[in-house]
Amino acid sequence: MNNLKGIRAALSIAAAIAAITVASALVTSANAADHEVKQSQVDTPAPKDSGAESYAQHCAICHGDQREGNLPGFPPLLGISHRMPNDKVADLIHTGKGRMPGFPGVKDGELTSLLHFLNTDESAQTAAGVVGGGGVLSKAGAALFQQNCAFCHGRDAMGGETGPDLTQSKLVRKDRTGDEISKVIHEGRPDNKMPPFNFSEQETRSIIAFIREREAEAVAHPGGRRGVSVADLQTGNAAAGKRYFEGAGGCAKCHSPTGDLAGIASRHEGLELEERMLYPRDVKNHVTVTLPSGKKVSGILAYQDEFTVALRDADGLYHAWLTNRVQFKIDEPVEAHVELFPKYTDDDIHNLMAYLQTLR
Amino acid sequence: MKFVNDRLLLLLLGFAVGLCALANACAQDLEGAQLLHPPADSWPMYHGDYSGRRHVSFTQITPQNVGDLSLAWVYQTNQQAQIKSSPLLVNGVLYFTVPDNIWAVDARSGHMIWHYNRPSTKGDHIGQRGVAMYKGRLYFATPDCHLISLNAKDGKVRWDKLIADVDKGYWTTMAPLVVKEHVIVGVSGDFDNLTGYLRSFDPETGSVQWQWNATPPAGTPHATTGGMTWMTGTYDPELNLLYWGTGNPTPVLNGQPRPGDNLYTCSIVALNPDTGKLAWGFSVSPHDTHDWDAVETPVLVDGSFHGQPRKMLMQTSRNGYFFVLDRTNGKNLLTIPYGPVNWALGIDKEGHPIPNPAKEPAPDGRLIAPDEGGLTNYRAPSFDSKTGLFIVDAHPSWSIYFAKPADGAYGWAGADYGLWGKGVIEAIDYQTGKIRWSHQLGEGGSGAGVMTTASGLTVTGDAHGNMLILNTADGKTLWHAGLGSPIQSSPISYELDGRQYIVNSSGGLLFAWALPQNRTPGQKR
């Protein structure tokens, strides 16, 4: 198989060279053949599968026999009509792009049938991919997923090193259009260390198709799955948790069951609640910066490293200073959560979790 | 006479051309002697030399003049994958990689000489650590587990051999290590119950010379699988021993199907590089259930330990402990945490941490330090012999680990979630394990490795993408530059034309740093 890829790569280079030679030959012969081709188009319409033949002849070597592509080098052509109007596809065929050679000889009847072929059957295949039928789209997505996502999210998208189980993700479950997933793929989640990925729309769609397939698979086989269910997190003692909250844990110094935590268990549950309890990631810290003039500026800490400190003021305006030019004080009550880590027993955590789950 | 003269001239000319070609060939080739004693104008293997110390003898860039350090050039790969490799430098040419790609770049100007691309769809594309070189040939491991030998001069493929079966769940990322007439390669693969191994290839023909298995074949009753060998090891030519770290056992988070210490997973092993026979092994995390590979650099140091001269091996391991071993026999000299750890009951007589059964992943979760990424990871540490400091990019962190019967006994077999972590450069006194100084890098942590120089500089990066140069004596920042994206590689340094360069990367960019040319001592304008 891998030799095939090598051959494929070599062929595409060879094809590029050949295309240049063939193209110049075709320019001269095309004029002579022009009339004939037009004639045949009118008189005897091209056979239904002539587009497929043309595809097999010119495109399949790189884009695959089933238009599935060979990522990352060669994009799948399934669903190309969603990404590109026919005239653009025609331009691409004629001029080539990047390592893709141009095929100026593909024109008139052949071009029409090839474009027709590229538009056919694609919606049916796409749908098959989304519903988990092992469709071509999700297969392309599977390959991309294995290369780029599997290390963190697991090969089956059910969680792995550092990345969550996507088949249980609320975002995945709610986002039926795929727009939200696509946004996360393209923008990443800097707070959770997920990098952004620069996939094309088609690639993104294929990855989403793969995730959907895994999601359907997980729903179909609920027994043998990993991950953490709400039921798993019910081993604690709520009364002991309350005592810890008010006493040793020191939680009551900042939090109140009738104030900020009122109804917390209605808003969050299971693992998400436990993670928030142990370390809330989305907390905004306040900072006060004292300028050389003595003037003080306060706001939400927007950025901080060894050399720069920045805040957003009440108007949402971003201000930054070099740390060696100003004095600043960051108010970060969330640090109390970090200080608790070495003090917890596992029972403390389970009890605290039981207590929080009573705050509905 | 004229005829004779011409012929003589031609002959002489031919002879001279032949000589040049020969001399040139010698310079192009990287011979064993150069691997044993790397010249100043080279970085001929992943760690720079066989010791893994990543400490350079250069003194041109100093704490006093580092403020003038500036950019010599940047190379833009124009692609998305992050550079995680340490470049090699041989004969003025840098060779570096991302998965499926090698670049050969002029180390003086930063312009590309050739680029090799071999797209692969199979195997994890998580990273690529770099190539190995020997006698003018490069050795490159691909995500789909091929070992490819190429001509260093033009990137032409010589041969292509299989390291492992990608369809079983292996992949490869590591930079091979050349020891004498052996190209030694390791494997990755955590998502399946597979045997980890090292394989030695003939540099000329690519035929397999030996294979050392870290664990018994999959399916052996009550035995563990795993022990992936996914980082480059080190070598002691005097003892003729190869030192390598092995990865976690599988199933990863469920330890029940694999009772006992699970040798030789999460271990440091010493092998004979000619036969692959085990000389000794030391279990760093007996019966690991937290994915803490012990593949971090086994750094080789000769020096005094508590007054006695020793041939030592040091490792800051992913499990949170700093180890000092006698590398002649694998006997432990020191085991001590270098950050928060809460998973062990103590240290046994032989220096192994004793895993606490109550801290194995459980259905209702266990709070664990460090997190699964570990207190450090693939980013390289450095040993500075002058100060006796072992300097590491550490990651104090906390997480929760889960496992239940429904998770099964294959592959990951559980789930774990990082809660919080930060990055900090720690300078560890190797004789006591005491942290002499630390330098905060920011929340989350940094992927940058560490290099030290004889002039007293520590080169690394922070969590935000700043390249940092610290004073090795006290850890204070001397110089910095924002590189646009967090650093995921370990820096290197070399001297070319009398000018010292520091090369590192961020994102898809490779940076070369040097003192301004008119201020380089001994340089003419």
Boltz contact constraints between the chains, C-beta under 6 A:
constraints:
  - contact:
      token1: [A, 71]
      token2: [B, 121]
      max_distance: 6.0
  - contact:
      token1: [A, 72]
      token2: [B, 119]
      max_distance: 6.0
  - contact:
      token1: [A, 73]
      token2: [B, 119]
      max_distance: 6.0
  - contact:
      token1: [A, 143]
      token2: [B, 121]
      max_distance: 6.0
  - contact:
      token1: [A, 147]
      token2: [B, 125]
      max_distance: 6.0
  - contact:
      token1: [A, 151]
      token2: [B, 124]
      max_distance: 6.0
  - contact:
      token1: [A, 151]
      token2: [B, 126]
      max_distance: 6.0
  - contact:
      token1: [A, 155]
      token2: [B, 191]
      max_distance: 6.0
  - contact:
      token1: [A, 159]
      token2: [B, 415]
      max_distance: 6.0
  - contact:
      token1: [A, 160]
      token2: [B, 412]
      max_distance: 6.0
  - contact:
      token1: [A, 198]
      token2: [B, 80]
      max_distance: 6.0
  - contact:
      token1: [A, 224]
      token2: [B, 406]
      max_distance: 6.0
  - contact:
      token1: [A, 226]
      token2: [B, 407]
      max_distance: 6.0
  - contact:
      token1: [A, 226]
      token2: [B, 415]
      max_distance: 6.0
  - contact:
      token1: [A, 227]
      token2: [B, 415]
      max_distance: 6.0
  - contact:
      token1: [A, 228]
      token2: [B, 402]
      max_distance: 6.0
  - contact:
      token1: [A, 232]
      token2: [B, 363]
      max_distance: 6.0
  - contact:
      token1: [A, 232]
      token2: [B, 364]
      max_distance: 6.0
  - contact:
      token1: [A, 235]
      token2: [B, 364]
      max_distance: 6.0
  - contact:
      token1: [A, 278]
      token2: [B, 419]
      max_distance: 6.0
  - contact:
      token1: [A, 279]
      token2: [B, 419]
      max_distance: 6.0
  - contact:
      token1: [A, 279]
      token2: [B, 420]
      max_distance: 6.0
  - contact:
      token1: [A, 305]
      token2: [B, 442]
      max_distance: 6.0
  - contact:
      token1: [A, 305]
      token2: [B, 464]
      max_distance: 6.0
  - contact:
      token1: [A, 338]
      token2: [B, 420]
      max_distance: 6.0
  - contact:
      token1: [A, 341]
      token2: [B, 398]
      max_distance: 6.0
  - contact:
      token1: [A, 344]
      token2: [B, 367]
      max_distance: 6.0
  - contact:
      token1: [A, 346]
      token2: [B, 366]
      max_distance: 6.0
  - contact:
      token1: [A, 346]
      token2: [B, 367]
      max_distance: 6.0
  - contact:
      token1: [A, 349]
      token2: [B, 367]
      max_distance: 6.0
  - contact:
      token1: [A, 350]
      token2: [B, 364]
      max_distance: 6.0
